[in-house]
């Protein structure tokens, strides 16, 4: 399998202390609700299969959480439930667990696949919903993932995306406004999540 070849090559050519090298499988949609977390379940099974040769070792799982917050309470609750389940599955794998690419848009209305709002369209209340969701995610990460498996959280977009951006153009994906002018409500939610986890 290609994964085994890539892992073997990375370990062979690593120039530092081999015990310090940590290799992750990093993938997206692991929190997916439409397939009942099918992708993360499959990934864990594949890791077991790749490691069954007794040689290949994969140290961790990274989850690329390019997600959205939803105005619709039912949809939002379902999303949150599947994030919790993802963390439980990751924790049960025994691997290091990292949120590798966290950012967030916002969908208004009851269409699960509706258009994501542009930053200029969001209300103060919607910004706060996003902040609360950031807080939820971070708190659940530290609550569910055992300390010895925690490998960090990476906020993918520090600032909101410009209208001409190649990534989620014009969306409120950052925890700062454009050009770092202001800290957003999302920044506060992120910080509260970290603070509560530290208690």
N, C-alpha and C positions, 0 to 999 in steps of 0.2 A: 504494500500500500504506500502511496505517496507520503502520507503523514509519517509513517515509520522512517522513510528515507529522509525526510526533512528534519525530523527530530534527531536522528543519528548524525546527520551532517552538522547540525547546530552544536551538538555536544562535542563532536570531534574537533571542530574548528574554533571553539570558544577558547580565548587566550587567558582568561582569568582563572580564579579558583572554581573548579568544577562544582563544588558543593554550594556555591553561591548562584549558580545559573538556574533560573526558574523559567520554564517554558509553558506557555499558556495556549489553549485553544480559545480564540476570541471570536464570538459570533453574535449575530443580531436576532431579534424576535424570540429570544429565549423566554420572555415574559408573555408570549402570545396567548390571548384568550380564545381566539377563533379556532385553535386546534387543541385547546385544553393543555397548554404547555407541552405539546407534542415534540417540539423541536429540542427543548432542553432535555427531555426524557431520552430522546434518540441520541443526543450528543453524549450523554453519560454512558449509554450502551456502547456507542462507538469507541469511546475512550477505553472502556473495559476490553473491547475486542482488540484495539490496537496494542494494549498493554499485555494481552494474553500471550505474547511471544516470550515474555519473561525478560525482555531486553529494553523495549520501549518504555519510557517514563514521561508522562505528562504531569507537570506539577500543579497546574491550575486551570480554572475556567474563568474567562472574561465575558461579561455580558454587556453588549453594546445597547444601551437603553435610549434609543432615539424615539421617544415616546410622545404622547399627547395627553393633556388634561382635558376632561370632557365636562361640558355644562350639564349634560344629562346625568342625574344622580345614579340611575341604574347601571348605565354603561360605565361610569367612573368606578362604582363599587366592584363591578366585575373585573375591571382592569386591575384594581388594587388587590383583589383576591388572587389573581394569577401572578402578580408580582411576589406576593407572599409565598405562593406555591413554588415559584421559581427559586427563591432563596432557600426554601426547604430542600428542594431537589439538589441544588448545588451543595448545600451543607452536607447532605447525606452521602454525597460522592466521596467525601473525605479530602477533596482537593482544595487548594488555595482558591479563594473566591474574590473576584475583583469586579467592581462596576467600572467598566473601562471607557465608556463613551456616553455619559449622561447628558442629554439635553431634552427640551420639552417645548411642544407647541400647544395650541389650544383650539378645540373644536366646539363650536356653539351649535345647539339644536340637538335633535334626537337621531340624526343619521350617523351611525357608527363610523362610516367612511366619508363623512362630510369634509368640506374644505376647511383647512386650518386657517385661523384668523391671522391677519397681519398685525404687527405690533401696534400700529396707529389705531386699530379698531378695538383694542381691548379696553374694558372698563376697569376701574379700580377693584371692583369685586372679583373680576376674572383674574386679575393679577394676583389677588390674595388666594384664590383657589389654587393657582399654580404654586404659590409659596407653601401652602398647606400640603400639597402633593409632594413637593421636594422634601419637606420635613418628614412626611410619612415614609417615603422611600429610604431615606437615610436612617431613620430610627429603626425600621424593620431590618435593614441590612445588619446593623449592630446587634439587634435583638436576636436574630435567627442564626446568623453565621457565627460559629464559635470563634473566640478570640484567636486561637492558633491557626485558623483558616482565613482570617481577614487579611486582605492584601491591598486594601485601599479603594478610593473612589476618585474618578477623574471626571470633572465637569468639562464636557466637550466644547461648549461655546461659552466663553467668558462674557461676551457682549452679544446683544441682539444682532441678527443678520441684516446686512445692508440689502436694499432692494435689488441690487445687481449681483448678490452673492450666488455662488454656485452651490451653496448648501442652505436649504430651507429659506430661500430668499425672502426678506422682509418679515420673517417670523420672530416672535419674542423668545428666542431660544437661549438667550444669555441670562446671567444673574446681575449684569450691569447693563445700562443703556448703551447705545452706540458711542464709541470712542471713550468709554469709561466715564461718561459725564455724571451718572448717578447710580447708586446702588438701588436695585429694584426690590420689590416685595419678595421676589424669588430668592434674592441674596439673604434676606432675613430668615426665610424658611429653611434654607440650606444651613445657615448658622445655628438655628434652633435645633435642627436635627442633630448636628454635631454636639451641641451643648447637652441636650437631653441624653444622648448616648454616653456621654462622659460621666454622667451622674452615678 
